[in-house]
């Protein structure tokens, strides 16, 4: 095979599926050949759906989760024009969240803010000290407390409706305390509405009052989180009967219910969560008597961060206790800083430690799916959570038949459990933005903490989770495949050896394009969130005898290369040289890998590391023929890309050149240098002229492009043959669909210097 044939393989064009060619070097006992034969039609279908590196990166940026901060979703396509790069970049804070807190976990049984399920199911008298403590720190969402007291005095019964963990039970106890009720009894939440009045019989006399309080005090009752069903609703006549009994013994009752409670003709008062800052201040003042110290504590940056996380009131109360201890010198600043993450970890552990009587397996599957598809379409999350539910059922009962209820899921209740919210926003698709109903955790760290907890804290769930992820990798939707990759990236940050062995390596050695692409994205995202040793893995794979691993390494280099451009380009040069080892054998030369190497260079050029990449390419252009072909092929390929990938969008490299002229940066000389090298290379001239023709057609529609091209073209003419080549192009090039040459061609022709 000649060097001309080898250079032909680097021409800018669509890359095919690398699985098509087999270099015969797979050292896995013929596994590649056997898998290829077994897959048959699947492989043919994959070749039709193979995705270019540029398009694949766009999907990665469009669909990666918000916690990974990959690229710039709102302005993708800006390239190097106006300062926007196509780089894939992430933050290290995400990795810190995944690895978890370093402080001892606190519990929530604090001053009546224990989990309502425990408190609501018990019956008995509430200690007076508890009532006094709750009343001292009680805060309402608005100025309705007096109205509620008036209503409670008048009707004897008050029904508060609100979400869990909004302080409903505390409000009920505080209202009774303000009425002077003593003692206050809690009633079992499983009390039947039809027998509610029986709880207040005439024989049930108030307990003997303390001698130092004159007169009798009314008795109070709290029925928190009343359990209702469609066949057992709470009706108006139940409350009327209870009111009569309460009036006979001078008693008052406050009932709290959730938004999904079954009520018939029952007047309710909506209870809203009071501001967390007000609750924190009120609780803190009961523990720190010095107002100046209290004010300083509330102004701490860690307190501001905590309040921005929408924590539950039970967590706010616990945080106030911790701040009080910090003021007393009992705990460190680090404990204060870690508390927000610790509270989130406690919540996640609580979700998965609860038995199915409290949180059903289907709801746990939804929590995992929401962690994977956080900030994604709700319907898609729910659909794929039911798929995971089937796998979990199979793990739990291998001989049973997985069953998924078709209806009956309450969206609001499901999101409330997950501490998530639903909202409307645009979702990127291949046809453009589409408005969707989406769902996300209120705390953006929840998805990371949850995936870590499931993977490391509940290993028995791993088989189901792995089966689920493998099926997601086969999905036809780019969003689904990208989220499979981002989920595996989090697992790799937590436990790299297991994630590699169980998920990433099987994908990377698959003959299916989709699987390998998910492996690429998994490694890329894992690296961006701080997973160690990913570059080392890629370095080893780039030299591996299995071409599928080499393909994965090349694709991944293009994505993580901007932060280590010299190392990435060195690895790509080594890979290019290895291709030319088979230069004499046309059948053995790996054209698909050559295309991938070219595309990798193009992506690096158009990344945020474009300037150092360009300098590195220019410095090594003359090293040898493989490196020369790699450089020219990658450069010409980069020149094909336009703003927003539009047919007549401003060429990205041309825009980069125009800016560099204004900024007087090195690209003002390097871009023309590589253009001249491409035009003077017999193996690349044709393709370079095709790109220039496209630029002229764009210039015919864009004054900005015309001006930039008019400045570039004279720098491409240093010899008479160069003048003849460009002059011939501008004089003879056809317009769109064979039309006459565009008028701009004649104007650009006048910019060429005479040689």
C-alpha positions as CSV (number, residue, x, y, z in Angstrom):
1,X,0.0,0.0,0.0
2,X,1.4,3.4,-1.0
3,X,1.7,6.5,1.1
4,X,-0.9,8.0,-1.3
5,X,-3.4,5.3,-0.4
6,X,-2.6,5.8,3.3
7,X,-3.2,9.6,3.0
8,X,-6.4,8.8,1.2
9,X,-7.6,7.2,4.4
10,X,-7.2,10.5,6.2
11,X,-9.5,12.4,3.9
12,X,-12.3,14.4,5.7
13,X,-15.5,12.4,5.5
14,X,-17.9,10.4,7.5
15,X,-16.3,7.7,9.8
16,X,-17.6,4.2,9.5
17,X,-18.1,1.8,12.4
18,X,-14.6,0.5,13.4
19,X,-16.1,-2.9,13.9
20,X,-16.3,-3.3,10.2
21,X,-12.6,-4.0,9.9
22,X,-10.8,-6.7,11.8
23,X,-7.0,-6.4,12.0
24,X,-6.7,-9.9,13.3
25,X,-4.9,-8.8,16.4
26,X,-7.6,-9.4,19.0
27,X,-5.9,-11.4,21.7
28,X,-9.1,-12.5,23.4
29,X,-9.1,-16.0,21.7
30,X,-11.1,-15.0,18.7
31,X,-13.9,-13.4,20.8
32,X,-14.2,-10.5,18.3
33,X,-14.8,-12.8,15.3
34,X,-17.3,-15.0,17.2
35,X,-19.2,-12.0,18.5
36,X,-19.3,-10.5,15.0
37,X,-20.7,-13.6,13.5
38,X,-23.2,-13.9,16.4
39,X,-24.5,-10.4,16.1
40,X,-25.0,-10.6,12.3
41,X,-27.7,-8.2,11.4
42,X,-27.1,-6.2,14.5
43,X,-23.7,-5.2,13.2
44,X,-25.1,-4.1,9.9
45,X,-27.7,-1.9,11.6
46,X,-25.0,-0.4,13.8
47,X,-22.8,0.5,10.8
48,X,-25.7,2.5,9.5
49,X,-26.1,4.3,12.8
50,X,-22.4,4.9,13.5
51,X,-22.0,8.5,14.8
52,X,-19.2,10.9,14.1
53,X,-17.0,12.1,17.0
54,X,-18.3,15.6,16.5
55,X,-22.0,14.6,16.7
56,X,-21.3,12.3,19.6
57,X,-19.7,15.1,21.6
58,X,-22.7,17.3,20.9
59,X,-25.0,14.6,22.4
60,X,-22.6,14.3,25.4
61,X,-22.8,18.0,26.1
62,X,-26.5,18.2,25.5
63,X,-27.5,15.3,27.7
64,X,-25.0,15.1,30.5
65,X,-26.4,15.8,34.0
66,X,-26.2,19.2,35.5
67,X,-23.9,18.0,38.3
68,X,-21.1,17.3,35.8
69,X,-21.2,20.8,34.1
70,X,-20.2,19.4,30.8
71,X,-19.6,22.1,28.2
72,X,-22.0,25.0,27.6
73,X,-25.5,23.7,26.8
74,X,-27.0,27.1,26.1
75,X,-24.5,28.1,23.4
76,X,-23.2,24.9,22.0
77,X,-21.9,25.4,18.5
78,X,-20.2,28.7,19.2
79,X,-16.8,27.1,18.7
80,X,-13.9,29.4,18.7
81,X,-16.0,32.3,17.4
82,X,-16.6,35.0,20.0
83,X,-14.7,33.1,22.6
84,X,-17.0,30.0,23.0
85,X,-15.1,26.7,22.8
86,X,-16.4,23.2,22.2
87,X,-14.5,21.8,25.1
88,X,-15.8,19.2,27.5
89,X,-15.0,20.4,31.0
90,X,-16.3,19.4,34.5
91,X,-15.8,20.3,38.1
92,X,-14.0,18.5,40.9
93,X,-16.6,19.4,43.5
94,X,-18.8,16.7,42.1
95,X,-16.2,14.1,42.9
96,X,-16.0,15.3,46.5
97,X,-19.7,14.9,46.9
98,X,-19.6,11.4,45.5
99,X,-16.9,10.3,47.9
100,X,-19.0,11.5,50.8
101,X,-18.6,13.4,54.1
102,X,-15.7,12.7,56.4
103,X,-17.6,13.5,59.6
104,X,-19.6,11.2,61.9
105,X,-23.2,11.0,60.9
106,X,-25.8,12.8,63.1
107,X,-29.3,11.6,63.8
108,X,-32.5,13.5,63.7
109,X,-34.3,12.8,67.0
110,X,-34.2,16.4,68.1
111,X,-36.8,18.4,69.9
112,X,-39.9,16.9,68.3
113,X,-38.4,16.9,64.8
114,X,-38.0,13.1,64.6
115,X,-39.4,11.5,61.5
116,X,-43.2,11.9,61.6
117,X,-43.8,8.2,60.9
118,X,-42.3,7.3,64.2
119,X,-44.1,10.0,66.1
120,X,-47.4,9.8,64.4
121,X,-47.9,6.1,64.9
122,X,-47.6,6.3,68.7
123,X,-50.3,7.2,71.2
124,X,-49.7,8.8,74.5
125,X,-49.1,12.0,76.4
126,X,-46.6,14.6,75.1
127,X,-44.3,15.8,77.9
128,X,-44.8,19.3,79.0
129,X,-41.1,20.1,78.6
130,X,-41.4,19.1,74.9
131,X,-44.4,21.4,74.4
132,X,-42.5,24.3,76.0
133,X,-39.5,23.7,73.9
134,X,-41.4,23.5,70.7
135,X,-43.5,26.6,71.5
136,X,-40.3,28.6,72.2
137,X,-39.0,28.0,68.7
138,X,-42.2,27.7,66.7
139,X,-42.4,29.7,63.5
140,X,-45.3,30.0,61.1
141,X,-45.1,30.5,57.4
142,X,-47.2,33.6,57.6
143,X,-49.2,35.7,60.0
144,X,-52.1,33.2,60.3
145,X,-51.4,31.8,63.8
146,X,-54.0,34.0,65.5
147,X,-56.5,33.2,62.9
148,X,-55.9,29.5,63.4
149,X,-56.3,29.9,67.2
150,X,-59.6,31.7,66.7
151,X,-60.8,28.9,64.4
152,X,-59.6,26.2,66.8
153,X,-61.4,27.8,69.8
154,X,-64.6,28.2,67.8
155,X,-64.7,24.7,66.1
156,X,-62.8,22.6,68.6
157,X,-61.4,20.7,65.6
158,X,-58.8,22.0,63.1
159,X,-57.5,20.0,60.1
160,X,-54.1,21.1,58.7
161,X,-53.2,19.9,55.3
162,X,-49.6,20.0,54.0
163,X,-46.6,18.0,52.8
164,X,-44.4,15.8,54.9
165,X,-41.6,17.4,56.9
166,X,-43.2,20.9,56.7
167,X,-43.7,21.2,60.5
168,X,-47.4,20.2,60.6
169,X,-47.1,18.2,63.8
170,X,-45.0,20.9,65.4
171,X,-47.7,23.5,64.4
172,X,-50.4,21.3,65.9
173,X,-48.6,21.0,69.2
174,X,-47.7,24.7,69.3
175,X,-51.3,25.8,68.7
176,X,-52.6,23.6,71.5
177,X,-49.8,24.9,73.8
178,X,-50.9,28.5,73.0
179,X,-54.5,27.6,73.9
180,X,-53.2,26.5,77.3
181,X,-54.1,22.8,76.7
182,X,-52.7,20.4,79.2
183,X,-52.2,17.6,78.9
184,X,-51.8,17.0,75.2
185,X,-52.3,13.5,73.9
186,X,-51.3,12.1,70.5
187,X,-53.6,9.6,68.8
188,X,-52.7,6.7,66.6
189,X,-52.6,7.6,62.9
190,X,-54.5,4.4,62.1
191,X,-57.5,5.6,64.0
192,X,-60.6,4.9,61.9
193,X,-62.4,8.2,61.1
194,X,-65.7,6.5,62.0
195,X,-64.4,5.8,65.6
196,X,-62.7,9.2,66.0
197,X,-65.4,10.5,68.3
198,X,-65.0,7.5,70.6
199,X,-61.5,8.7,71.5
200,X,-63.2,11.6,73.5
201,X,-65.7,9.8,75.8
202,X,-67.3,11.6,78.8
203,X,-65.5,9.1,81.1
204,X,-62.2,10.2,79.7
205,X,-61.7,13.0,82.3
206,X,-58.7,15.3,82.2
207,X,-55.8,14.5,84.3
208,X,-55.4,16.2,87.7
209,X,-54.0,19.7,87.2
210,X,-50.8,21.0,89.0
211,X,-51.7,22.8,92.2
212,X,-49.8,26.0,91.2
213,X,-52.1,26.6,88.3
214,X,-55.6,28.0,89.1
215,X,-58.6,26.4,87.5
216,X,-58.9,23.6,85.0
217,X,-57.0,23.7,81.7
218,X,-58.5,22.3,78.4
219,X,-57.2,19.0,77.1
220,X,-55.5,18.8,73.7
221,X,-55.3,16.0,71.1
222,X,-53.1,15.7,68.0
223,X,-53.8,13.1,65.3
224,X,-50.8,13.4,63.0
225,X,-50.8,12.0,59.5
226,X,-54.2,10.5,59.7
227,X,-54.4,7.4,57.5
228,X,-57.3,7.5,55.1
229,X,-58.4,5.4,52.1
230,X,-61.0,5.6,49.4
231,X,-63.1,3.2,51.4
232,X,-62.3,5.0,54.7
233,X,-62.4,8.7,54.1
234,X,-62.6,11.4,56.7
235,X,-66.1,12.9,56.5
236,X,-67.6,16.1,57.9
237,X,-70.0,14.2,60.2
238,X,-66.9,12.4,61.8
239,X,-65.6,15.8,62.8
240,X,-69.0,17.1,64.0
241,X,-69.4,14.1,66.3
242,X,-65.9,14.6,67.6
243,X,-66.5,18.3,68.2
244,X,-69.6,17.5,70.4
245,X,-67.5,15.1,72.5
246,X,-64.7,17.6,72.8
247,X,-67.0,20.4,73.9
248,X,-68.3,18.1,76.6
249,X,-64.9,17.7,78.2
250,X,-63.4,21.1,77.1
251,X,-61.0,19.5,74.6
252,X,-59.4,20.5,71.3
253,X,-58.2,18.4,68.4
254,X,-55.8,19.2,65.6
255,X,-55.6,16.7,62.7
256,X,-52.8,16.8,60.2
257,X,-53.1,15.2,56.7
258,X,-51.2,15.0,53.5
259,X,-52.2,16.4,50.2
260,X,-53.4,13.0,49.0
261,X,-55.7,12.3,52.0
262,X,-59.2,11.2,51.2
263,X,-61.6,13.9,52.6
264,X,-65.3,14.5,52.1
265,X,-66.7,18.0,52.9
266,X,-64.0,18.6,55.4
267,X,-62.8,22.2,55.8
268,X,-59.0,22.2,55.8
269,X,-56.3,24.8,56.3
270,X,-53.3,24.7,54.1
271,X,-50.1,24.6,56.0
272,X,-46.9,25.8,54.3
273,X,-43.3,25.3,55.3
274,X,-42.1,28.4,57.2
275,X,-38.8,30.0,55.9
276,X,-35.9,27.8,56.9
277,X,-33.9,30.9,57.9
278,X,-36.6,32.0,60.4
279,X,-36.8,28.5,61.8
280,X,-33.1,28.3,62.2
281,X,-32.9,31.7,63.9
282,X,-35.8,30.8,66.3
283,X,-34.2,27.5,67.3
284,X,-30.7,29.1,67.6
285,X,-32.0,31.7,70.0
286,X,-33.2,29.0,72.4
287,X,-29.7,27.7,72.6
288,X,-27.6,30.9,72.3
289,X,-28.8,33.6,74.6
290,X,-26.3,36.3,73.3
291,X,-28.0,38.0,70.3
292,X,-24.7,39.2,68.9
293,X,-23.3,35.7,68.8
294,X,-26.6,34.5,67.2
295,X,-26.3,37.1,64.5
296,X,-22.7,36.2,63.8
297,X,-23.6,32.5,63.5
298,X,-26.4,33.2,61.1
299,X,-23.9,35.2,58.9
300,X,-21.5,32.3,58.5
301,X,-20.9,31.3,54.8
302,X,-21.6,27.7,55.8
303,X,-25.0,28.7,57.2
304,X,-25.8,30.6,54.0
305,X,-24.9,27.5,52.0
306,X,-27.0,25.3,54.2
307,X,-30.0,27.5,53.9
308,X,-29.7,27.5,50.1
309,X,-30.2,23.7,50.0
310,X,-33.9,23.6,50.9
311,X,-33.4,21.3,53.9
312,X,-36.3,19.9,55.8
313,X,-37.3,21.5,59.1
314,X,-36.0,18.5,61.1
315,X,-32.6,19.1,59.6
316,X,-32.8,22.8,60.2
317,X,-33.5,22.1,63.9
318,X,-30.6,19.7,64.1
319,X,-28.4,22.3,62.4
320,X,-29.4,24.8,65.0
321,X,-28.3,22.4,67.8
322,X,-25.0,21.9,66.0
323,X,-24.4,25.7,65.7
324,X,-25.1,26.0,69.4
325,X,-22.4,23.5,70.1
326,X,-20.1,25.3,67.7
327,X,-20.7,28.6,69.6
328,X,-19.8,26.7,72.8
329,X,-16.6,25.4,71.3
330,X,-17.7,21.8,71.3
331,X,-17.5,21.2,67.5
332,X,-15.3,22.5,64.7
333,X,-16.0,24.6,61.7
334,X,-15.5,21.6,59.5
335,X,-18.4,19.9,61.3
336,X,-20.6,22.9,60.5
337,X,-19.5,22.9,56.8
338,X,-20.1,19.1,56.5
339,X,-23.5,19.1,58.1
340,X,-25.5,19.9,54.9
341,X,-24.0,16.9,53.1
342,X,-24.3,14.7,56.1
343,X,-28.0,15.5,56.4
344,X,-28.5,14.5,52.7
345,X,-26.6,11.3,53.2
346,X,-28.9,10.5,56.2
347,X,-31.9,11.1,54.0
348,X,-30.7,8.8,51.3
349,X,-29.8,6.0,53.8
350,X,-33.2,6.4,55.3
351,X,-34.8,5.9,51.9
352,X,-33.1,2.6,51.2
353,X,-33.1,1.2,54.8
354,X,-36.8,1.5,55.1
355,X,-38.8,-1.7,54.7
356,X,-41.3,-2.0,51.9
357,X,-44.1,-1.3,54.2
358,X,-42.8,2.3,54.4
359,X,-41.2,2.7,50.9
360,X,-42.2,0.3,48.2
361,X,-39.5,-1.3,46.0
362,X,-41.0,0.5,43.0
363,X,-40.5,3.8,44.7
364,X,-36.9,2.9,45.4
365,X,-36.4,2.1,41.8
366,X,-37.8,5.5,40.9
367,X,-35.3,7.1,43.2
368,X,-32.4,5.4,41.5
369,X,-33.8,6.3,38.0
370,X,-34.3,9.9,39.1
371,X,-30.6,9.9,40.2
372,X,-29.6,8.7,36.7
373,X,-32.0,11.0,34.8
374,X,-32.0,14.0,37.2
375,X,-33.2,17.1,35.3
376,X,-34.5,15.0,32.5
377,X,-38.1,14.3,31.2
378,X,-40.3,12.9,34.0
379,X,-42.1,10.5,31.7
380,X,-38.8,9.0,30.5
381,X,-37.6,8.7,34.1
382,X,-40.8,6.9,35.2
383,X,-40.7,4.6,32.2
384,X,-37.1,3.5,32.9
385,X,-37.7,3.3,36.6
386,X,-40.3,0.6,35.9
387,X,-37.7,-1.2,33.8
388,X,-35.3,-1.1,36.8
389,X,-38.2,-2.3,39.1
390,X,-38.5,-5.4,37.0
391,X,-34.8,-6.2,37.3
392,X,-35.0,-5.6,41.1
393,X,-38.0,-7.9,41.4
394,X,-36.1,-10.6,39.5
395,X,-33.2,-10.2,41.9
396,X,-35.5,-10.3,44.9
397,X,-37.5,-13.3,43.6
398,X,-35.8,-15.1,40.7
399,X,-38.6,-17.6,40.2
400,X,-41.4,-15.0,40.2
401,X,-42.7,-13.1,37.3
402,X,-41.9,-9.3,37.5
403,X,-45.1,-7.2,37.6
404,X,-45.5,-3.5,37.2
405,X,-48.8,-1.8,38.0
406,X,-50.0,0.1,34.9
407,X,-51.8,2.9,36.8
408,X,-52.0,4.1,40.4
409,X,-48.8,6.1,40.7
410,X,-49.4,9.6,42.1
411,X,-46.8,11.9,40.5
412,X,-46.9,14.5,43.3
413,X,-46.6,11.9,46.1
414,X,-43.7,10.2,44.2
415,X,-41.8,13.5,43.8
416,X,-42.5,14.6,47.4
417,X,-40.9,11.4,48.6
418,X,-37.9,12.0,46.5
419,X,-37.6,15.7,47.6
420,X,-37.9,16.6,43.9
421,X,-39.8,19.0,41.8
422,X,-41.5,19.0,38.5
423,X,-41.1,21.8,36.0
424,X,-41.3,22.6,32.3
425,X,-38.2,23.3,30.2
426,X,-36.7,22.6,26.8
427,X,-35.0,19.3,26.1
428,X,-32.4,19.0,23.3
429,X,-33.3,16.6,20.5
430,X,-31.9,15.9,17.0
431,X,-34.8,18.0,15.7
432,X,-34.2,21.0,17.9
433,X,-35.4,22.0,21.4
434,X,-38.7,20.4,22.5
435,X,-40.6,21.5,25.6
436,X,-41.0,18.7,28.2
437,X,-42.2,18.1,31.7
438,X,-39.1,17.5,33.7
439,X,-38.2,16.3,37.2
440,X,-35.1,17.0,39.4
441,X,-34.0,16.7,42.9
442,X,-34.3,20.0,44.8
443,X,-30.7,19.4,46.1
444,X,-28.5,18.8,43.1
445,X,-26.1,16.7,45.1
446,X,-28.8,14.1,45.8
447,X,-28.3,12.1,42.6
448,X,-24.5,11.7,43.3
449,X,-25.0,10.6,47.0
450,X,-27.8,8.3,46.0
451,X,-25.9,6.4,43.3
452,X,-22.9,6.0,45.7
453,X,-25.2,4.7,48.4
454,X,-26.9,2.1,46.2
455,X,-23.6,0.9,44.6
456,X,-21.5,0.7,47.8
457,X,-24.1,0.3,50.5
458,X,-26.4,-2.2,48.9
459,X,-24.3,-4.6,46.8
460,X,-27.2,-7.0,46.4
461,X,-28.7,-4.5,44.1
462,X,-25.7,-4.5,41.7
463,X,-26.9,-7.3,39.4
464,X,-30.2,-5.5,38.7
465,X,-28.4,-2.2,38.3
466,X,-25.9,-3.6,35.9
467,X,-28.6,-5.3,33.8
468,X,-30.5,-2.0,33.7
469,X,-27.5,0.0,32.6
470,X,-26.7,-2.5,29.9
471,X,-30.2,-2.2,28.5
472,X,-29.9,1.6,28.7
473,X,-26.8,1.4,26.6
474,X,-28.8,-0.3,23.9
475,X,-31.5,2.4,23.8
476,X,-32.0,4.3,20.6
477,X,-32.3,7.7,22.5
478,X,-29.0,9.6,22.9
479,X,-30.3,11.0,26.2
480,X,-30.7,7.5,27.6
481,X,-27.3,6.3,26.5
482,X,-25.6,9.4,27.8
483,X,-27.2,9.1,31.2
484,X,-26.2,5.4,31.3
485,X,-22.6,6.7,30.8
486,X,-22.9,9.4,33.5
487,X,-24.3,6.9,36.0
488,X,-21.4,4.6,35.4
489,X,-19.0,7.5,35.8
490,X,-20.3,8.1,39.3
491,X,-20.0,4.4,40.1
492,X,-16.4,4.5,38.8
493,X,-15.6,7.5,41.0
494,X,-16.8,5.4,43.9
495,X,-15.4,2.0,43.0
496,X,-13.3,2.1,39.8
497,X,-12.2,-1.6,39.7
498,X,-15.8,-2.9,39.9
499,X,-17.1,-0.4,37.4
500,X,-14.4,-1.2,35.0
501,X,-14.7,-5.0,35.3
502,X,-18.5,-5.2,35.4
503,X,-19.6,-2.4,33.0
504,X,-17.0,-0.3,31.2
505,X,-14.7,-3.1,29.8
506,X,-17.6,-5.2,28.5
507,X,-18.9,-2.1,26.7
508,X,-15.4,-1.2,25.4
509,X,-14.8,-4.6,23.9
510,X,-18.2,-4.9,22.4
511,X,-18.6,-5.1,18.6
512,X,-21.5,-2.7,18.8
513,X,-20.8,0.9,18.2
514,X,-23.3,2.1,20.8
515,X,-21.7,0.1,23.5
516,X,-18.2,1.4,22.8
517,X,-19.5,5.0,22.6
518,X,-21.1,4.6,26.0
519,X,-17.8,3.3,27.3
520,X,-16.0,6.4,25.9
521,X,-18.5,8.7,27.5
522,X,-18.3,6.8,30.8
523,X,-14.5,7.2,30.9
524,X,-14.7,10.8,29.9
525,X,-17.2,11.8,32.5
526,X,-15.5,9.7,35.2
527,X,-12.3,11.7,34.5
528,X,-14.0,15.0,34.6
529,X,-15.4,14.3,38.1
530,X,-12.0,13.4,39.4
531,X,-11.8,9.7,39.0
532,X,-8.1,8.8,39.2
533,X,-6.1,6.8,36.6
534,X,-8.4,7.3,33.6
535,X,-5.5,8.8,31.4
536,X,-3.4,5.8,32.4
537,X,-6.2,3.4,31.2
538,X,-6.4,5.3,27.9
539,X,-2.7,5.2,27.4
540,X,-2.7,1.4,27.9
541,X,-5.7,0.9,25.6
542,X,-4.2,3.1,22.9
543,X,-1.4,0.6,22.5
544,X,-3.6,-2.5,23.0
545,X,-3.8,-5.3,20.4
546,X,-7.6,-5.2,20.6
547,X,-8.6,-2.5,18.0
548,X,-11.9,-1.9,19.9
549,X,-10.0,-0.7,22.9
550,X,-7.8,1.4,20.7
551,X,-10.9,3.0,19.2
552,X,-12.3,3.8,22.6
553,X,-9.0,5.4,23.7
554,X,-8.8,7.6,20.6
555,X,-12.4,8.8,21.0
556,X,-11.8,9.5,24.7
557,X,-8.5,11.4,24.0
558,X,-10.5,13.8,21.8
559,X,-12.8,14.6,24.8
560,X,-10.4,14.8,27.7
561,X,-7.4,15.9,25.6
562,X,-8.0,19.7,26.0
563,X,-6.7,19.6,29.6
564,X,-3.6,17.6,28.6
565,X,-3.1,18.5,24.9
566,X,0.6,17.5,24.6
567,X,0.0,14.1,26.1
568,X,-3.1,13.5,24.0
569,X,-1.5,14.5,20.8
570,X,1.6,12.4,21.6
571,X,-0.7,9.4,22.0
572,X,-2.5,10.1,18.8
573,X,0.8,10.4,16.9
574,X,1.9,7.1,18.3
575,X,-1.4,5.5,17.2
576,X,-1.0,7.0,13.7
577,X,2.5,5.6,13.3
578,X,1.2,2.2,14.3
579,X,-1.3,2.3,11.5
580,X,1.5,2.8,9.0
581,X,3.2,-0.4,10.1
582,X,0.8,-2.2,7.8
583,X,1.3,0.3,4.9
584,X,2.3,-2.5,2.5
585,X,-1.0,-4.4,3.0
586,X,-4.0,-2.6,1.7
587,X,-6.4,-5.0,3.4
588,X,-4.7,-4.6,6.8
589,X,-4.6,-0.8,6.8
590,X,-7.2,0.4,9.3
591,X,-9.1,3.2,7.5
592,X,-11.7,3.5,10.1
593,X,-9.1,4.1,12.8
594,X,-7.4,6.7,10.6
595,X,-10.7,8.5,10.3
596,X,-11.1,8.4,14.1
597,X,-7.6,9.8,14.6
598,X,-8.3,12.6,12.2
599,X,-11.6,13.5,13.9
600,X,-9.8,13.4,17.3
601,X,-7.3,16.0,16.1
602,X,-10.2,18.1,14.8
603,X,-12.0,18.1,18.1
604,X,-8.9,19.0,20.0
605,X,-8.3,22.0,17.6
606,X,-11.9,23.2,18.2
607,X,-11.6,22.9,22.0
608,X,-10.6,25.4,24.6
609,X,-7.1,24.2,24.1
610,X,-7.1,25.1,20.5
611,X,-4.1,27.5,20.6
612,X,-1.6,25.0,22.2
613,X,-3.0,22.2,20.0
614,X,-2.4,24.3,16.9
615,X,1.2,25.1,18.0
616,X,1.9,21.4,18.8
617,X,0.5,20.4,15.3
618,X,2.7,23.0,13.6
619,X,5.8,21.9,15.5
620,X,5.5,18.2,14.6
621,X,4.2,18.6,11.1
622,X,7.5,17.5,9.5
623,X,8.2,14.6,11.9
624,X,7.2,11.8,9.5
625,X,4.5,10.9,7.0
626,X,2.0,9.4,9.5
627,X,2.2,12.5,11.7
628,X,2.0,14.8,8.6
629,X,-1.1,13.0,7.3
630,X,-2.7,13.0,10.8
631,X,-2.1,16.8,11.2
632,X,-3.3,17.8,7.7
633,X,-6.3,15.5,7.8
634,X,-7.4,16.7,11.3
635,X,-6.9,20.4,10.3
636,X,-9.0,20.1,7.1
637,X,-11.7,18.2,9.0
638,X,-11.8,21.0,11.7
639,X,-12.2,23.6,8.9
640,X,-15.4,21.9,7.8
641,X,-17.3,22.7,11.0
642,X,-19.5,25.8,11.2
643,X,-21.3,27.8,13.8
644,X,-24.2,25.8,15.4
645,X,-23.5,23.1,12.7
646,X,-25.6,25.1,10.3
647,X,-25.0,24.6,6.6
648,X,-24.2,28.3,6.1
649,X,-23.0,29.0,9.6
650,X,-19.7,30.9,10.1
651,X,-16.8,28.5,9.7
652,X,-15.3,28.0,13.2
653,X,-11.6,27.9,12.1
654,X,-12.1,31.0,10.0
655,X,-13.7,32.8,12.9
656,X,-10.8,31.7,15.1
657,X,-8.3,33.1,12.5
658,X,-10.2,36.5,12.4
659,X,-10.0,36.8,16.1
660,X,-6.4,35.9,16.2
661,X,-5.6,38.6,13.7
662,X,-7.3,41.2,16.0
663,X,-5.6,39.8,19.1
664,X,-2.3,39.3,17.3
665,X,-2.0,35.7,18.6
666,X,0.0,32.9,17.2
667,X,-3.0,31.4,15.3
668,X,-2.8,34.4,12.9
669,X,0.3,32.7,11.4
670,X,-0.4,29.0,12.2
671,X,-3.8,28.8,10.5
672,X,-2.4,30.1,7.2
673,X,0.7,27.9,7.6
674,X,-1.4,24.7,7.9
675,X,-3.7,25.8,5.1
676,X,-0.7,26.2,2.8
677,X,0.6,22.8,3.9
678,X,-2.8,21.2,3.1
679,X,-3.1,22.9,-0.3
680,X,0.4,21.9,-1.3
681,X,0.0,18.3,-0.2
682,X,-1.1,16.3,-3.4
683,X,-3.0,13.9,-1.2
684,X,-5.0,16.6,0.5
685,X,-5.3,19.4,-2.1
686,X,-8.6,18.2,-3.4
687,X,-10.3,18.1,0.0
688,X,-8.8,21.4,1.1
689,X,-10.2,23.1,-2.1
690,X,-13.6,21.5,-1.4
691,X,-13.6,23.2,2.1
692,X,-12.5,26.6,0.6
693,X,-15.3,26.3,-2.0
694,X,-17.8,25.8,0.9
695,X,-16.4,28.8,2.6
696,X,-16.9,30.9,-0.5
697,X,-20.5,29.8,-0.7
698,X,-21.0,30.8,2.9
699,X,-19.3,34.1,2.2
700,X,-21.9,34.7,-0.5
701,X,-24.5,34.8,2.3
702,X,-22.5,36.3,5.1
703,X,-20.5,39.6,5.1
704,X,-18.6,38.5,8.2
705,X,-17.4,35.4,6.5
706,X,-16.5,37.3,3.3
707,X,-14.4,39.8,5.2
708,X,-12.5,37.1,7.2
709,X,-11.9,35.1,4.0
710,X,-10.7,38.2,2.2
711,X,-8.1,38.6,4.9
712,X,-7.1,34.9,4.9
713,X,-6.7,34.2,1.2
714,X,-3.8,36.6,0.5
715,X,-1.8,34.8,3.3
716,X,-2.2,31.5,1.4
717,X,-0.4,32.8,-1.7
718,X,3.4,32.8,-1.4
719,X,4.3,31.2,-4.7
720,X,3.0,31.3,-8.3
721,X,1.5,27.8,-8.2
722,X,-0.4,28.8,-5.0
723,X,-1.8,31.8,-6.9
724,X,-2.8,29.7,-9.9
725,X,-4.5,27.1,-7.7
726,X,-6.7,29.6,-5.8
727,X,-7.3,31.8,-8.8
728,X,-8.6,28.8,-10.7
729,X,-10.9,27.8,-7.9
730,X,-12.4,31.3,-7.6
731,X,-12.8,31.7,-11.4
732,X,-14.3,28.3,-12.1
733,X,-16.2,27.1,-9.0
734,X,-19.9,26.6,-9.6
735,X,-22.6,28.0,-7.4
736,X,-25.3,26.0,-5.6
737,X,-26.8,23.2,-7.6
738,X,-24.5,23.9,-10.6
739,X,-25.5,27.6,-10.9
740,X,-23.1,30.3,-12.1
741,X,-20.2,31.2,-9.8
742,X,-21.3,33.4,-6.9
743,X,-20.6,37.1,-7.1
744,X,-18.4,36.9,-4.0
745,X,-15.9,34.7,-5.8
746,X,-15.0,37.6,-8.2
747,X,-14.6,39.9,-5.3
748,X,-12.4,37.5,-3.4
749,X,-10.3,36.9,-6.6
750,X,-9.2,40.5,-6.4
751,X,-7.6,39.9,-3.0
752,X,-5.0,37.5,-4.3
753,X,-1.6,39.0,-4.7
754,X,0.2,38.7,-8.0
755,X,3.1,36.2,-8.0
